[in-house]
């Protein structure tokens, strides 16, 4: 029973790792997208304020 236990836990840990990785990638993409969008907006505002 004891020898079978780590084997049972391992796939769950792997799955959790994949989920965390996917989530952090999603969050990173969201933050990066928001950052790029803000930069774009600032450039637009600067363009308009020059006119």
FENRACOR-V582615 format. One record per residue. N is the residue number from 1. SS is DSSP state (~ for helix, > for strand, _ for the rest). PSI is psi as a letter, one per 20 degrees, with the letter a starting at -180 (none if undefined). Layout:
n:N ss:SS psi:PSI
n:N ss:SS psi:PSI
This chain:
n:1 ss:_ psi:g
n:2 ss:~ psi:h
n:3 ss:~ psi:h
n:4 ss:~ psi:h
n:5 ss:~ psi:g
n:6 ss:~ psi:h
n:7 ss:~ psi:h
n:8 ss:~ psi:h
n:9 ss:~ psi:h
n:10 ss:~ psi:g
n:11 ss:~ psi:h
n:12 ss:~ psi:g
n:13 ss:~ psi:g
n:14 ss:~ psi:g
n:15 ss:~ psi:g
n:16 ss:~ psi:g
n:17 ss:~ psi:g
n:18 ss:~ psi:g
n:19 ss:~ psi:g
n:20 ss:~ psi:g
n:21 ss:~ psi:g
n:22 ss:~ psi:g
n:23 ss:~ psi:g
n:24 ss:~ psi:h
n:25 ss:~ psi:g
n:26 ss:~ psi:g
n:27 ss:~ psi:g
n:28 ss:~ psi:g
n:29 ss:~ psi:g
n:30 ss:~ psi:g
n:31 ss:~ psi:g
n:32 ss:~ psi:g
n:33 ss:~ psi:g
n:34 ss:~ psi:h
n:35 ss:~ psi:g
n:36 ss:~ psi:g
n:37 ss:~ psi:g
n:38 ss:~ psi:g
n:39 ss:~ psi:g
n:40 ss:~ psi:g
n:41 ss:~ psi:g
n:42 ss:~ psi:g
n:43 ss:~ psi:g
n:44 ss:~ psi:g
n:45 ss:~ psi:g
n:46 ss:~ psi:g
n:47 ss:~ psi:g
n:48 ss:~ psi:h
n:49 ss:~ psi:h
n:50 ss:~ psi:h
n:51 ss:_ psi:none
